[in-house]
Amino acid sequence: MRILDAEPSPRSTSSSQLTYQVTFWQRDAEPGVVPPPDGPFASFVWQLAETDVKEVIAWADSKAERWQTYQIHVAVVDRNAGTSLLCLFGDDPVEGYGPGI
């Protein structure tokens, strides 16, 4: 980790004005069948608003089943590029696997 001094940003947004997306991932297989390590996976997506990142993490921790992993994204709005998601935590288990994924 590299830590640098920074000036406060004059244009900051309150975390309670942000929208977060939590994606829960779990293996998607028939009962009794062990899926391969790279999938298939099912995802369940939730959007959370009027909250802050600490509350989002606590909510995701409390809702995740022991066999699920999760990712937390924050929606970033750019006047020119539109809305995109910035990953704050977690990994996408299907990233890079198979066509169209």
Phi and psi restraints in degrees (value plus and minus 20) as a CYANA .aco file:
   2 ARG   PHI    -135.0   -95.0
   2 ARG   PSI     107.4   147.4
   3 ILE   PHI    -134.0   -94.0
   3 ILE   PSI     108.4   148.4
   4 LEU   PHI    -145.2  -105.2
   4 LEU   PSI     130.0   170.0
   5 ASP   PHI     -86.9   -46.9
   5 ASP   PSI     127.8   167.8
   6 ALA   PHI    -164.0  -124.0
   6 ALA   PSI     129.8   169.8
   7 GLU   PHI    -105.8   -65.8
   7 GLU   PSI     126.6   166.6
   8 PRO   PHI     -82.2   -42.2
   8 PRO   PSI     120.8   160.8
   9 SER   PHI    -100.2   -60.2
   9 SER   PSI     109.0   149.0
  10 PRO   PHI     -92.0   -52.0
  10 PRO   PSI     -39.9     0.1
  11 ARG   PHI    -135.7   -95.7
  11 ARG   PSI      60.3   100.3
  12 SER   PHI    -127.0   -87.0
  12 SER   PSI     136.7   176.7
  13 THR   PHI    -134.0   -94.0
  13 THR   PSI     114.6   154.6
  14 SER   PHI     -82.8   -42.8
  14 SER   PSI     118.9   158.9
  15 SER   PHI     -82.6   -42.6
  15 SER   PSI     -43.5    -3.5
  16 SER   PHI     -94.9   -54.9
  16 SER   PSI     -28.7    11.3
  17 GLN   PHI    -115.9   -75.9
  17 GLN   PSI     -21.1    18.9
  18 LEU   PHI    -110.5   -70.5
  18 LEU   PSI     138.3   178.3
  19 THR   PHI    -132.0   -92.0
  19 THR   PSI     111.9   151.9
  20 TYR   PHI    -130.7   -90.7
  20 TYR   PSI     132.1   172.1
  21 GLN   PHI    -144.8  -104.8
  21 GLN   PSI     108.1   148.1
  22 VAL   PHI    -134.2   -94.2
  22 VAL   PSI     104.8   144.8
  23 THR   PHI    -134.1   -94.1
  23 THR   PSI     100.0   140.0
  24 PHE   PHI    -114.6   -74.6
  24 PHE   PSI     112.5   152.5
  25 TRP   PHI    -134.0   -94.0
  25 TRP   PSI     120.0   160.0
  26 GLN   PHI    -169.2  -129.2
  26 GLN   PSI     136.0   176.0
  27 ARG   PHI     -85.2   -45.2
  27 ARG   PSI     119.5   159.5
  28 ASP   PHI    -135.4   -95.4
  28 ASP   PSI      77.2   117.2
  29 ALA   PHI    -165.9  -125.9
  29 ALA   PSI     140.2   180.2
  30 GLU   PHI     -84.5   -44.5
  30 GLU   PSI     129.7   169.7
  31 PRO   PHI     -74.7   -34.7
  31 PRO   PSI     113.3   153.3
  32 GLY   PHI      64.7   104.7
  32 GLY   PSI     -25.7    14.3
  33 VAL   PHI    -122.6   -82.6
  33 VAL   PSI     109.7   149.7
  34 VAL   PHI    -111.2   -71.2
  34 VAL   PSI      97.3   137.3
  35 PRO   PHI     -94.3   -54.3
  35 PRO   PSI     139.0   179.0
  36 PRO   PHI     -85.1   -45.1
  36 PRO   PSI     140.2   180.2
  37 PRO   PHI     -79.6   -39.6
  37 PRO   PSI     -44.3    -4.3
  38 ASP   PHI    -120.5   -80.5
  38 ASP   PSI      -1.3    38.7
  39 GLY   PHI     113.9   153.9
  39 GLY   PSI    -192.2  -152.2
  40 PRO   PHI     -95.7   -55.7
  40 PRO   PSI     139.1   179.1
  41 PHE   PHI    -144.3  -104.3
  41 PHE   PSI     132.5   172.5
  42 ALA   PHI    -133.8   -93.8
  42 ALA   PSI     127.7   167.7
  43 SER   PHI    -145.5  -105.5
  43 SER   PSI     129.1   169.1
  44 PHE   PHI    -150.1  -110.1
  44 PHE   PSI     101.3   141.3
  45 VAL   PHI    -134.1   -94.1
  45 VAL   PSI     115.3   155.3
  46 TRP   PHI    -149.4  -109.4
  46 TRP   PSI     124.2   164.2
  47 GLN   PHI    -129.0   -89.0
  47 GLN   PSI     117.1   157.1
  48 LEU   PHI    -144.1  -104.1
  48 LEU   PSI     115.0   155.0
  49 ALA   PHI    -154.8  -114.8
  49 ALA   PSI     149.5   189.5
  50 GLU   PHI      34.1    74.1
  50 GLU   PSI      27.7    67.7
  51 THR   PHI    -170.4  -130.4
  51 THR   PSI    -199.1  -159.1
  52 ASP   PHI    -145.7  -105.7
  52 ASP   PSI     151.7   191.7
  53 VAL   PHI     -83.7   -43.7
  53 VAL   PSI     -54.9   -14.9
  54 LYS   PHI     -82.8   -42.8
  54 LYS   PSI     -61.9   -21.9
  55 GLU   PHI     -87.9   -47.9
  55 GLU   PSI     -57.1   -17.1
  56 VAL   PHI     -83.4   -43.4
  56 VAL   PSI     -65.6   -25.6
  57 ILE   PHI     -80.9   -40.9
  57 ILE   PSI     -65.7   -25.7
  58 ALA   PHI     -81.3   -41.3
  58 ALA   PSI     -61.9   -21.9
  59 TRP   PHI     -83.6   -43.6
  59 TRP   PSI     -67.5   -27.5
  60 ALA   PHI     -82.7   -42.7
  60 ALA   PSI     -62.6   -22.6
  61 ASP   PHI     -79.5   -39.5
  61 ASP   PSI     -60.0   -20.0
  62 SER   PHI     -95.5   -55.5
  62 SER   PSI     -46.7    -6.7
  63 LYS   PHI    -112.2   -72.2
  63 LYS   PSI     -43.1    -3.1
  64 ALA   PHI     -89.4   -49.4
  64 ALA   PSI     108.2   148.2
  65 GLU   PHI     -95.1   -55.1
  65 GLU   PSI     141.3   181.3
  66 ARG   PHI     -83.1   -43.1
  66 ARG   PSI     -41.3    -1.3
  67 TRP   PHI    -115.2   -75.2
  67 TRP   PSI     -17.6    22.4
  68 GLN   PHI    -124.6   -84.6
  68 GLN   PSI     128.8   168.8
  69 THR   PHI    -132.9   -92.9
  69 THR   PSI     147.3   187.3
  70 TYR   PHI    -167.7  -127.7
  70 TYR   PSI     140.3   180.3
  71 GLN   PHI    -143.3  -103.3
  71 GLN   PSI     127.8   167.8
  72 ILE   PHI    -141.3  -101.3
  72 ILE   PSI     107.5   147.5
  73 HIS   PHI    -140.1  -100.1
  73 HIS   PSI     135.1   175.1
  74 VAL   PHI    -137.8   -97.8
  74 VAL   PSI     118.3   158.3
  75 ALA   PHI     -97.5   -57.5
  75 ALA   PSI     107.9   147.9
  76 VAL   PHI    -134.4   -94.4
  76 VAL   PSI     103.1   143.1
  77 VAL   PHI    -122.0   -82.0
  77 VAL   PSI     105.4   145.4
  78 ASP   PHI    -138.9   -98.9
  78 ASP   PSI     109.1   149.1
  79 ARG   PHI     -74.2   -34.2
  79 ARG   PSI     -57.1   -17.1
  80 ASN   PHI    -111.3   -71.3
  80 ASN   PSI     -58.1   -18.1
  81 ALA   PHI    -117.7   -77.7
  81 ALA   PSI     -28.6    11.4
  82 GLY   PHI      66.2   106.2
  82 GLY   PSI    -174.7  -134.7
  83 THR   PHI    -117.9   -77.9
  83 THR   PSI     114.0   154.0
  84 SER   PHI    -154.5  -114.5
  84 SER   PSI     146.1   186.1
  85 LEU   PHI    -126.5   -86.5
  85 LEU   PSI     111.1   151.1
  86 LEU   PHI    -126.9   -86.9
  86 LEU   PSI     101.0   141.0
  87 CYS   PHI     -94.3   -54.3
  87 CYS   PSI     103.5   143.5
  88 LEU   PHI    -116.7   -76.7
  88 LEU   PSI     -50.1   -10.1
  89 PHE   PHI    -177.0  -137.0
  89 PHE   PSI     123.1   163.1
  90 GLY   PHI      74.0   114.0
  90 GLY   PSI     150.4   190.4
  91 ASP   PHI    -145.5  -105.5
  91 ASP   PSI     130.4   170.4
  92 ASP   PHI    -107.8   -67.8
  92 ASP   PSI      93.9   133.9
  93 PRO   PHI     -90.7   -50.7
  93 PRO   PSI     -34.7     5.3
  94 VAL   PHI    -124.5   -84.5
  94 VAL   PSI     -20.1    19.9
  95 GLU   PHI     -78.6   -38.6
  95 GLU   PSI     101.7   141.7
  96 GLY   PHI      68.9   108.9
  96 GLY   PSI     -21.9    18.1
  97 TYR   PHI    -120.0   -80.0
  97 TYR   PSI     103.6   143.6
  98 GLY   PHI      54.5    94.5
  98 GLY   PSI     146.1   186.1
  99 PRO   PHI     -91.5   -51.5
  99 PRO   PSI     118.7   158.7
 100 GLY   PHI      55.0    95.0
 100 GLY   PSI     -12.0    28.0
